[in-house]
Amino acid sequence: MQVDEKKRNEAYNRYVKAKIPKTKPWPSLFNSFLVGGIICCLGQGINDLILIWFPNMSEQTAWAYTLITLIFIAAFLTGIGIYDKIGKFAGGGSIVPITGFSNSITSPAIEFKHEGIIYGICVKMFTIAGPVIVCGVVSSIIVGIIYLFI
Amino acid sequence: MYYLWVFLIGGFICMLGEVLLIYTNITSARILVTFVLIGVLLQAFGIFDPISQIARAGINVPIIGFGASLAKGAIMAAQSKGLIGAFTGGLETTAGGIAAAILFAFIFALIFRSKTKS
C-alpha cells in the first residue's frame, strides 16, 4: 500500500507539472514591468492634477485622494471585466499596485454575489484583502510599540 | 522628468512581484502580504521616505506604499499619543484607501454580474 501511494503521488506530480501553464519568463517580466510602470505613472499624473487644482491641499491628503481614485478606476474596470484581461497580460504588474488590492476585493465580491449580500458579497470581499489588512495592521502595531521604547 | 523614475521604479517593483509569481508559484494573496510587510519594514528602518522623494508614485502606488503608511501612522501616533497611538495610528492613515476599496467593491458588486461564465 505504502509503495502504491508513493508511485501514485509521483505520477500525479508529473501530471500536474505537465499541466501547469508555462509562462515564458522574459516576455511576462517585461509586460509586468510595462503595465506596473504605466499604472504608477497614472497615479503620479492624478496626484499632480489634484495638486494643480487644489494647491492648498497637504501632500498626505493628495496621496489619499490619488489612491482612492486609482481604487475607484480598478474596481470599475473589474466590474466591466477589463481588469481580468489586463491581469492575464501583466501578471504581477496588475497585482502589486494598489489597483490589484482593489481588484482583489471587488473580484470575489462580484463572483459570489449569487450567494447573497451578507454571505456572498460582504464575507467573500475579504478572502484576499483580509490577510493583507491583518498582516499589515499587526506588523504596524508591533513597529509602533517598538518605536515607543526607542 | 521625474515620470521616468516613477515608471522605472514602479515597473521594477511590479516586476519583482512577477518574479515571485513565476519562480515560487505563490498566490496573489501571499504576494500582496509580502509587499505590505516589505513596506512596513522599509518605513520602520526609515528607508521609505528617502526612496519616496525620488520615486514618488513609483513606490506609493504599489502596495508597499500601503504598508509604509500603516507603519508611518503607527510610529507618528505612538510618538505623539503614546501606547494608544500605536493601535490607532496605522488604520487612521490608511482608512481612506480601505474604506474606498470596500465601498466601491460593494457598489460595483451590486451593479455588475460575474463575467467569467459568459
Interface residues (C-beta under 8 A of the other chain):
Chain A: I20 T23 P25 S28 L29 N31 S32 F33 L34 V35 G36 G37 I38 I39 C40 C41 G43 Q44 N47 Q60 W63 A64 Y65 T66 L67 I68 L70 I71 F72 A75 F76 T78 G79 I80 G81 D84 A90 G91 G92 G93 I95 V96 P97 I98 T99 G100 F101 S102 S104 I105 T106 A109 I110 E111 K113 H114 I117 I121 C122 M125 T127 I128 A129 P131 V132 I133 C135 G136 V137 S139 S140 I141 V143 G144 I145 I146 Y147 L148
Chain B: Y2 Y3 V6 F7 L8 I9 G10 G11 F12 I13 C14 M15 L16 G17 E18 V19 L20 L21 I22 N25 S28 A29 I31 L32 V33 F35 V36 L37 V40 Q43 A44 R56 A57 G58 N60 V61 P62 I63 I64 G65 F66 G67 S69 L70 A71 G73 A74 I75 A77 A78 Q79 G82 L83 G85 A86 F87 G89 G90 L91 T93 T94 G96 G97 I98 A100 A101 I102 F104 A105 F106 I107 F108 A109 L110 I111 F112 R113 S114 K115 T116
